[in-house]
Amino acid sequence: MLAGHSLPNDVPTLQRLLLEQQQMIESLKSQLHRALKHRFGPRSEVLNIDQGCLFADDSVVIELPVQSAPTPPIAIAGKPAAARRRAVRMLKDLPRVIETLELPEAERVCADCGAPMRPFGIECREQLHYVPARLEIIETRRHKYACSGCHAHIMRAPMPVRAPIPKGMAGPSLLAYLIVSKFADGLPLYRIAGRLQRLGIQIPHTLMSQWLMQAAELLEGVGERVFGKVLASAHVFTDDTTLPLQNDDPARHRTYQAKLWVYARSARGQRPLALYRFTRSRSREGPLEHLRGYRGYLQADAFPGYDALYADGTIQEVACNVHARRRFVEAAELLERPGRPHEALGFYKALFRIEREIAPLSDAERLEQRQRRAVPILSAFKAWLDAQANAVLPKSALGEAVGYALRHWEGFVRYTQAGHLEASNNYAERCMRSVAVGRKSFLFVGSERAGHAAALYYSLVESCKLNKINPLTYLTYLLTHARNPGLTLPTPDEFMEVDWGADRMSL
């Protein structure tokens, strides 16, 4: 900061210094607000923008096309849709135990006339009963046969299936339980060991870690087939999140901020799949290597590491409008009363209302609706952004939001060019929930090899969830037949095509 005697005397220079300080103050206020909200505040981005421009200074009235009222929830079987969502849903193939209650023969007499009483109906009550898990030991005894004449030839009964881990005590179902508990439920191995101890067996968590590493080697082929199917899709969602890697450098005093990348295909016209890849850092070499040879649309955030993928035009960027909207929400939260950020949120409210209404339509119908309804709103929004770019401070929260939207505008509007594209990247971000839950429990992975194994397990578990398959059933099947050389292990979407009877259960 300049001392009073060193300040310049000319007015233009003083005005420039004042403007620079004002920009710095606005930038620091925005950063402080974001940090405080991230640490203490709610994560919801819901703001009431219906009265956004009534009391704002120098605000511009934006007239948006009138949208039809949203379709009310459909009531089924005489109950409101909201009430049905709160009801308990049970699978049709759950085991059912019938208990019958009858009056004793001596009490089936009318208290008024003494005539015998006859049954005319029943009253039913259903309760869910929890059957605790149990462990059992399957002992396989192979009979051996020797020649009674020459005693030179010995035969053994063939093994029905080969164990997933040679000379190991872990059966396929136990390995599947470990995988699901850690990578679907977010439990660390020491906590899983406590559960197993209550069931009657003590297994060191270091031994369970070795089992998981060995089982991952058996399932690598399935993971590669999933990745091939994802890259064969015309539209791929991607995102990344932190998965800390244990420090192996004596001179370093903290974990490595390794990354887990997801590449997912949606369920429009195909069965959904999600594939994860592990990298030691967030450098652009990761996505460049993973998406080598891919052709199509890539839905992602504005990470600069993706820019090289779009250079030759074989991969087209589809940006996430939710990321852009979030910046205007942050700018709106800095204001004591509605202002210009709320005007931008009005555009996004109209755009996402259209997306909700056309979600169940076909791709051709969605494209027609977007061209007719969303494109005019986007054109008006672009004109508004161009006007605000020259009217706000570039380093302010609103200026950064406007600049971000203008820099990536072509990617933000590309979703209107095809019906199968989406306006946001929320699909990929939802695939990261399991990773975020687990990261709070087991903190880091011990090695790069363990990171790649975790990526494989997340791929199979999350793909099962997307396809409404019980991952425990699927992984038990894979590990049971993993060493069968004559069988190609199915991917989660292929597993859906086979009727496994009562073994396949929806999540």
ChimeraX attribute file (.defattr): number of C-alpha atoms within 10 A of each C-alpha:
attribute: neighborCount
match mode: 1-to-1
recipient: residues
	/A:1	5
	/A:2	7
	/A:3	6
	/A:4	7
	/A:5	7
	/A:6	7
	/A:7	12
	/A:8	12
	/A:9	9
	/A:10	8
	/A:11	9
	/A:12	10
	/A:13	12
	/A:14	13
	/A:15	11
	/A:16	11
	/A:17	14
	/A:18	12
	/A:19	13
	/A:20	14
	/A:21	13
	/A:22	15
	/A:23	17
	/A:24	15
	/A:25	14
	/A:26	18
	/A:27	20
	/A:28	15
	/A:29	15
	/A:30	20
	/A:31	15
	/A:32	12
	/A:33	17
	/A:34	17
	/A:35	12
	/A:36	11
	/A:37	14
	/A:38	11
	/A:39	10
	/A:40	9
	/A:41	11
	/A:42	8
	/A:43	9
	/A:44	7
	/A:45	11
	/A:46	7
	/A:47	12
	/A:48	10
	/A:49	17
	/A:50	13
	/A:51	13
	/A:52	22
	/A:53	21
	/A:54	13
	/A:55	11
	/A:56	15
	/A:57	11
	/A:58	9
	/A:59	16
	/A:60	13
	/A:61	10
	/A:62	14
	/A:63	10
	/A:64	13
	/A:65	11
	/A:66	8
	/A:67	12
	/A:68	9
	/A:69	8
	/A:70	10
	/A:71	8
	/A:72	7
	/A:73	9
	/A:74	9
	/A:75	12
	/A:76	9
	/A:77	7
	/A:78	7
	/A:79	10
	/A:80	12
	/A:81	14
	/A:82	11
	/A:83	9
	/A:84	14
	/A:85	9
	/A:86	8
	/A:87	8
	/A:88	7
	/A:89	8
	/A:90	9
	/A:91	9
	/A:92	9
	/A:93	11
	/A:94	9
	/A:95	8
	/A:96	10
	/A:97	7
	/A:98	7
	/A:99	6
	/A:100	7
	/A:101	8
	/A:102	8
	/A:103	7
	/A:104	7
	/A:105	9
	/A:106	7
	/A:107	10
	/A:108	15
	/A:109	13
	/A:110	11
	/A:111	10
	/A:112	6
	/A:113	7
	/A:114	9
	/A:115	10
	/A:116	12
	/A:117	12
	/A:118	9
	/A:119	7
	/A:120	5
	/A:121	6
	/A:122	8
	/A:123	5
	/A:124	7
	/A:125	4
	/A:126	7
	/A:127	5
	/A:128	8
	/A:129	8
	/A:130	6
	/A:131	6
	/A:132	6
	/A:133	7
	/A:134	9
	/A:135	10
	/A:136	7
	/A:137	7
	/A:138	8
	/A:139	6
	/A:140	8
	/A:141	8
	/A:142	10
	/A:143	9
	/A:144	9
	/A:145	12
	/A:146	12
	/A:147	10
	/A:148	8
	/A:149	7
	/A:150	7
	/A:151	9
	/A:152	8
	/A:153	10
	/A:154	9
	/A:155	10
	/A:156	10
	/A:157	10
	/A:158	8
	/A:159	10
	/A:160	7
	/A:161	11
	/A:162	13
	/A:163	19
	/A:164	23
	/A:165	18
	/A:166	9
	/A:167	7
	/A:168	9
	/A:169	13
	/A:170	15
	/A:171	17
	/A:172	21
	/A:173	18
	/A:174	15
	/A:175	21
	/A:176	23
	/A:177	17
	/A:178	21
	/A:179	27
	/A:180	21
	/A:181	17
	/A:182	21
	/A:183	23
	/A:184	22
	/A:185	13
	/A:186	19
	/A:187	20
	/A:188	19
	/A:189	22
	/A:190	15
	/A:191	15
	/A:192	18
	/A:193	18
	/A:194	15
	/A:195	13
	/A:196	16
	/A:197	12
	/A:198	10
	/A:199	14
	/A:200	10
	/A:201	12
	/A:202	12
	/A:203	14
	/A:204	13
	/A:205	16
	/A:206	11
	/A:207	11
	/A:208	19
	/A:209	14
	/A:210	12
	/A:211	18
	/A:212	20
	/A:213	16
	/A:214	15
	/A:215	21
	/A:216	22
	/A:217	12
	/A:218	16
	/A:219	19
	/A:220	15
	/A:221	15
	/A:222	20
	/A:223	19
	/A:224	14
	/A:225	14
	/A:226	25
	/A:227	20
	/A:228	13
	/A:229	17
	/A:230	22
	/A:231	21
	/A:232	14
	/A:233	16
	/A:234	15
	/A:235	23
	/A:236	25
	/A:237	26
	/A:238	23
	/A:239	23
	/A:240	22
	/A:241	17
	/A:242	21
	/A:243	26
	/A:244	23
	/A:245	23
	/A:246	17
	/A:247	17
	/A:248	13
	/A:249	10
	/A:250	7
	/A:251	7
	/A:252	9
	/A:253	9
	/A:254	13
	/A:255	17
	/A:256	19
	/A:257	18
	/A:258	20
	/A:259	21
	/A:260	26
	/A:261	23
	/A:262	24
	/A:263	27
	/A:264	28
	/A:265	23
	/A:266	21
	/A:267	12
	/A:268	13
	/A:269	9
	/A:270	10
	/A:271	15
	/A:272	20
	/A:273	25
	/A:274	29
	/A:275	29
	/A:276	27
	/A:277	22
	/A:278	24
	/A:279	21
	/A:280	18
	/A:281	17
	/A:282	19
	/A:283	13
	/A:284	15
	/A:285	13
	/A:286	19
	/A:287	22
	/A:288	16
	/A:289	9
	/A:290	15
	/A:291	15
	/A:292	10
	/A:293	10
	/A:294	19
	/A:295	17
	/A:296	16
	/A:297	20
	/A:298	25
	/A:299	29
	/A:300	24
	/A:301	23
	/A:302	18
	/A:303	11
	/A:304	10
	/A:305	14
	/A:306	20
	/A:307	12
	/A:308	14
	/A:309	20
	/A:310	13
	/A:311	10
	/A:312	8
	/A:313	11
	/A:314	13
	/A:315	20
	/A:316	18
	/A:317	24
	/A:318	29
	/A:319	26
	/A:320	22
	/A:321	24
	/A:322	16
	/A:323	19
	/A:324	23
	/A:325	20
	/A:326	14
	/A:327	20
	/A:328	25
	/A:329	21
	/A:330	20
	/A:331	23
	/A:332	24
	/A:333	19
	/A:334	17
	/A:335	12
	/A:336	7
	/A:337	14
	/A:338	22
	/A:339	22
	/A:340	22
	/A:341	27
	/A:342	26
	/A:343	25
	/A:344	23
	/A:345	22
	/A:346	21
	/A:347	20
	/A:348	20
	/A:349	15
	/A:350	18
	/A:351	20
	/A:352	16
	/A:353	15
	/A:354	19
	/A:355	17
	/A:356	11
	/A:357	16
	/A:358	17
	/A:359	13
	/A:360	10
	/A:361	12
	/A:362	13
	/A:363	17
	/A:364	11
	/A:365	14
	/A:366	22
	/A:367	21
	/A:368	15
	/A:369	19
	/A:370	21
	/A:371	15
	/A:372	12
	/A:373	17
	/A:374	22
	/A:375	16
	/A:376	14
	/A:377	18
	/A:378	19
	/A:379	12
	/A:380	14
	/A:381	19
	/A:382	16
	/A:383	10
	/A:384	17
	/A:385	19
	/A:386	13
	/A:387	12
	/A:388	16
	/A:389	17
	/A:390	10
	/A:391	10
	/A:392	15
	/A:393	19
	/A:394	16
	/A:395	19
	/A:396	21
	/A:397	27
	/A:398	27
	/A:399	23
	/A:400	19
	/A:401	25
	/A:402	25
	/A:403	19
	/A:404	15
	/A:405	22
	/A:406	17
	/A:407	11
	/A:408	18
	/A:409	17
	/A:410	13
	/A:411	22
	/A:412	23
	/A:413	18
	/A:414	17
	/A:415	23
	/A:416	22
	/A:417	13
	/A:418	15
	/A:419	21
	/A:420	18
	/A:421	23
	/A:422	22
	/A:423	20
	/A:424	22
	/A:425	21
	/A:426	19
	/A:427	16
	/A:428	23
	/A:429	16
	/A:430	11
	/A:431	26
	/A:432	21
	/A:433	14
	/A:434	17
	/A:435	21
	/A:436	14
	/A:437	15
	/A:438	19
	/A:439	19
	/A:440	12
	/A:441	14
	/A:442	16
	/A:443	14
	/A:444	21
	/A:445	21
	/A:446	14
	/A:447	15
	/A:448	15
	/A:449	13
	/A:450	19
	/A:451	23
	/A:452	20
	/A:453	23
	/A:454	24
	/A:455	23
	/A:456	23
	/A:457	26
	/A:458	27
	/A:459	26
	/A:460	27
	/A:461	24
	/A:462	25
	/A:463	24
	/A:464	27
	/A:465	19
	/A:466	18
	/A:467	19
	/A:468	16
	/A:469	21
	/A:470	17
	/A:471	26
	/A:472	25
	/A:473	17
	/A:474	24
	/A:475	25
	/A:476	18
	/A:477	18
	/A:478	23
	/A:479	25
	/A:480	18
	/A:481	20
	/A:482	25
	/A:483	16
	/A:484	15
	/A:485	8
	/A:486	8
	/A:487	9
	/A:488	12
	/A:489	20
	/A:490	17
	/A:491	21
	/A:492	28
	/A:493	20
	/A:494	10
	/A:495	17
	/A:496	17
	/A:497	9
	/A:498	10
	/A:499	9
	/A:500	11
	/A:501	8
	/A:502	10
	/A:503	13
	/A:504	19
	/A:505	18
	/A:506	13
	/A:507	12
